[in-house]
Amino acid sequence: MRLVYLILIIFFISLNLRPSITSVGPLLDIIQAHLGLSGVTASLITALPIFCMGLFSLSSIWLQRRLGVERSLLAAMLLILIATFLRMFVHHTSFLLATAVFSGVGIGIAGPLVAGFIKKYFPEKPGLTGLYSVSMVIGAAVASSFSVPLFRQMDSWQHALSFWSILAVPAVLLLLPLLQKREAPAKNLRSSSFLIRNKRVHLFTLFFGCMAGIFYAVTAWLAPIAQAAGLDHAQAGMVLTLFTLIQIPVSFFIPLLAGKSGNRTTWLLLCGLSELIGIVLLMIHSSPWVAAIFLGIGAGGLFPLALLIPIEEAAHTEEATSWSAMMQFGGYLLGSLGPALIGLSFDLFQTFVPTLFILAMIICTMMVAGIKIGNKSKLPLSDKIL
């Protein structure tokens, strides 16, 4: 029973790490029209939480050392719950952007801590990152799929966005029993400066940043791109749903296949190539449905492969959290530029083609970094940061 209980905690925490972002995409044109937003300002609704996810990921190291992984996760879940719920009362752009910032802070804190949680309670089962990534994809898929139906039912995009705060409730309730036992703060841990000076961290940051930039750019703008290709609002929303649904089985099976084959490089390249094909299809005005399939396969495989590495290589819970935090810190800061890049480009050129070309170049850069990551020999993390 305890095993099921701990797995449920991972599932519900991970489930909350995307809905506050992915629920925006299908309603972006409605929000723009209602608040009178430019493309750049609208992109900030997605870009700001991603930026905060990177900026505040380092806070997870500080919080874990003082509160423990469980209390820190509870604080992050409460922040996501409150920020998402408050969207019900949005009537001004500044307030909407504030909710985006605070939800991003909560997600940024929680992300690396999930890696630490898995390392602490499942030290011999790092493959549970598959559950971690699949749960995030499910949360993203559910939010993007039902945001438009909720808007039609509630006749309010504010209520449709705030509805997703309900997902944080079971996560908070499940964490409470773990707070009864207070652990002593961690001592004699290496400073983050050791990781900052490590070239391997720089490589992961580049890879994670390219991956995140592509993912969030596609998440925020795939529906508008599909509409520009001639699909109506409902069909464009379904294209985004297809993109997210494809990731669910892929996120589960790709890490398993990579583990059995022992060849991480091949799978990183295949997933990167799949994303590249999807971007090229959009650039040549091919079917958005087919493009969404290739993009979903690529995104679904790349993210769990990246999450698995720090958990496999870390010696203990604190190192798993620190490694993940450093990777996500730089990666999400770079990734936050993706949605803004498309918004700015569209404002300038009134077409998505120039930015799609840039995204294709970013994917090529990511694939080069992936080759170096996959070819790197595995060493204990404690050796790598010396």
Secondary structure, 3 states (H helix, E strand, C coil): CHHHHHHHHHHHHHHCCCHHHHCCHHHHHHHHHHHCCCHHHHHHHHHHHHHHHHHCCCHHHHHHHHHCHHHHHHHHHHHHHHHHHHHHHCCCHHHHHHHHHHHHHHHHHHHHHHHHHHHHHCCCCHHHHHHHHHHHHHHHHHHHHHHHHHHHHHCCHHHHHHHHHHHHHHHHHHHHHHHCCCCCCCCCCCCHHHHHCCHHHHHHHHHHHHHHHHHHHHHHHHHHHHHHCCCCHHHHHHHHHHHHHHHHHHHHHHHHHHHHHCCHHHHHHHHHHHHHHHHHHHHCCCCHHHHHHHHHHHHHHHHHHHHHHHHHHCCCHHHHHHHHHHHHHHHHHHHCHHHHHHHHHHHHHCCCHHHHHHHHHHHHHHHHHHHHHHHCCCCCHHHHCC
